[in-house]
Amino acid sequence: MSLITNKQERIRFLRFSIVGITGAIVDFGVMNLLRLVFNVPLVWSQAISFICAVINNFLWNRYWTYPDSRTKSAPKQLIQFFIINIIGILIRTPLVPWLDKMILSLLTKKTMILPLENFVISQNLALAISIFIIIFWNFFANRYWTYSDVPTETNNGNTSKDYPLQKSS
């Protein structure tokens, strides 16, 4: 499977990315709601927002990005999807507060007039950077495990019975 040579995989990656944007909207929205309205600590806010985004992304990916993935049951795929995303949150959870401190430190050293409080900017930039890092892990891990039952398309447009986890001859 190659994103460069396989048109179907490029379409799937584009759809996965669009789904990721909707997940990011859910993620940012829930995190900011919990932080700014309910004053929930950042570590918990981003963890809860992450779970909401994962559920959103699973549903959209199952039914839109990979509609041809039906040899595995939805519950099995949801478990696989969550496992991959758990690994993602294990990477992301310490990364967000660490990036937040680094960015906040940079923002407080600069004498710029910004439309938002520095902590709001630093928390959202930290989340954005971590999402960017995790999206690549999520796409490839899900493609090769959760949606491994989806055949790849060959260069001539025919569907191959070779699945991503199997080598073609």
N, C-alpha and C positions, 0 to 999 in steps of 0.2 A: 504494500500500500504506500503510495506516495502522493502527497498533496500537490506536488508539482506536476506529475504526469497523469494523474487520475482525476478526470473532471467530476465524477460522482463524489469522490472524497473531498474535493474543493467545495462542492455544494454543501456537503455535510458539515465541513468546518465553518463555512459561512453561516449556516443555520445554527450550529452550536454557538458561534460567536454572538449571533443575534439573541439567542436564548440567554446567553451570558449577560448581555446588556440588560435584558429584562430582570435577570437575577440580581444584577448590580443595583438596579433601581429599587428592587425590594430590599436588598441588603443595606444600601445607604438610607433609604427611607425609614426602615425599622430601627437601625442603629441611631439615627438622629432623633427619632421620636423617643426612644428609650432614654437617650442621653439628655436631650434638651428639655423634654417635657416631664419625664418621670425620674430624671437624675439617677438612672441606673449606672453603676460603674462601667467604664469602657470595656473591660475584659468580658463582662457578662452581656453588655449590649451587643458587641460584635459577635459573640457566640450565638445569641438568640437570633440575630439578624441573619447569620450564616445559615442556620437551620431552616429559616423561612425561605431563604433564597434557594437552598438545595431542593426543597420540596417543589418550588416553582420550576426550577430547572429540570428536575426529573420528569415532571409531567409534560413539559413542552418537548423535551428531547425524546421521550418515549413515543409521543404521538405525532411529532412534526419532523424532528431531525432524523429519527430512525423508525419510521412507521413500518418498515419491513422486518423489524426485529420482533418476531413473534414465536420463536421456538422456545424461548425462555419465558417463564411466567412473570407477570408484573411484580409480584412480591419478591421473587428472586432477584430481578434486575434492580429493584429499589434497594435491597440489601447490598448488592454489589456497588451501586451508585453511592450509597451512604458510606460504605467502607472507604472507597476512593476519596470521598469528600472529607471523611474523618481524618485521613492522612493529610489532606489539604489544610484542615483546620488546625491540626497539630503543628504544621509549619506556620500557619498564619497567626495563631493566637499569641505566641511570643513576638512575632514579627511586627504586628500592629502597634503595641505599646512601645517597642524599641524604636520603630520608625517615627512614631508620634513624638517621643522625647527628642530625637535628633532634629526633626523638622521644626518643632517648637523652639528648640535652642537656636536654630538658624533664624527663625522669624523674629525672635526677641532681640537678636543682635543687630538686625536691620531696623532702620528708622523709616519704615514705610507706613503710609496711611492705607489701611486695608478696609474693605467694606464689612468684614466679619471679624469676630474675635480671633486672635491667633490660635487658641486651642481648637476652635471649630475648623479652621483651615488645616492645622496640623493633623487632626484626627481623620479628616476626610482624605487628605493626601496620603496618609499612612494606609488607610483602607484601600485606596485606589491602587497604590503601588503593590500591595499584597495581592489584590485581585488579579492584577496583570501577571504576576509571577505564577499564581496558582492555576490560571486558565490553561496554560500549556500542559501542566501535570494532568488536570482534569480531562482535557480532550483526549490525549493519547492513552491514558490509563482506561478511560471509559470505552474508547474505540476498541482497544485490544482485549478488554475483559467483559465489561457489561454488555456491549453490543457486538461481541465477537461472532454472533450468529448471522450478522449481516454480510452477505457476499460482497466482494469488491467487484468493481467494473474493470474490465480489461481495456487496454488502449484503443481497441477497435470498437468499443461501445457494448460489447457483449458482456453479460454477467458471468463472472467466474465463480466456480463452486469453491474456490480457495477462500478461506476465511482469514481474517487478519492474523490469527495466531498460527496459521499453517503456512508452510513454505510452498510456493508453487513450483511445479517441475519444469 
